[in-house]
Amino acid sequence: MNIREKTYAVLRKRVADKKAERVRIVEGLREDERFDDMLRRANSLRWDCVLQKGEEQQNSRRLLQETEQQIERYLSEKGYTKSILSDTESCDLCHDTGVYNGGMCSCAEKIRRELTLGRSPMLKEVPDDLAEVDLSFYGERAQTYKKYISFLKKAVVNGEINFAVIGGKTGTGKTYLGCTAAKECMKNGGDVLALSALNLNQKFLAYHCAFLEAKQELWAELAEPDLLYIDDLGVEPLLNNVTVPYLYGLLVERIDKKTIITTNLDVVKLEQRYGERIVSRLLDKRKGAIMTVEGEDLRF
Ligand SMILES: [Zn+2]
């Protein structure tokens, strides 16, 4: 299931749960015979108002009004309003379908965001959009960082570059830039997964050890997102027959999707560690690019 399917599944479940909860409350209230009688009387009076004529109808209308007031008073004493008696939609825009104006309704977008940030918590810490990055933070280097940001926005988020490696020493803010680019993709409607290289390696190992039936879903989680962000490649232990072959397989499969990787390693070290095949894929002339963030340590 991709993030959009998951979003609609969560929305459907929430709508169904809310409905079930409402039904449960009304059934509970109707256990009080006095209240149950009021509801029955109101129902029967509604029919009378339709079927009767003249004075009789006037009389029934008046009685119905009184009964409805009684019902409202009763509900109010219990802490409810009369809306509890009928199915009300949570979203006026999409009528709880999650689809509005040919796209995902804002109510479903909220769920998509919750789900994305839930599985990629590192995205919670960064702005939604590269344009929101506070350049004053970089002091004298603001102009240089402006170029990095503009490259990420034009070439990666909105452009042709599918494999972007952000190199640079610890503390240069490359995680912040990479995560913000990933979050901008999420904001634009993309299915985004952000995880550390350590976590990715664990997922490769889980895939390696999984039974055949479970493999497909484990692999899809990594292969399907529109954008995969891998933080700090190079710190994970190299597992024999796991790390390098699965990383290569994943990059091959993600050729038409976006992958952003941050690393402390330079190209030579990347090649020593992961081999020429992986590096040439990451630095492919048309689809790949490396951006090295330089600068003094910005953490302090
Ligand atoms: Zn809606």
Boltz pocket constraint, residues with backbone or C-beta under 6 A from the ligand:
constraints:
  - pocket:
      binder: B
      contacts: [[A, 91], [A, 92], [A, 93], [A, 94], [A, 95], [A, 96], [A, 97], [A, 98], [A, 99], [A, 100], [A, 105], [A, 106], [A, 107], [A, 108]]
      max_distance: 6.0
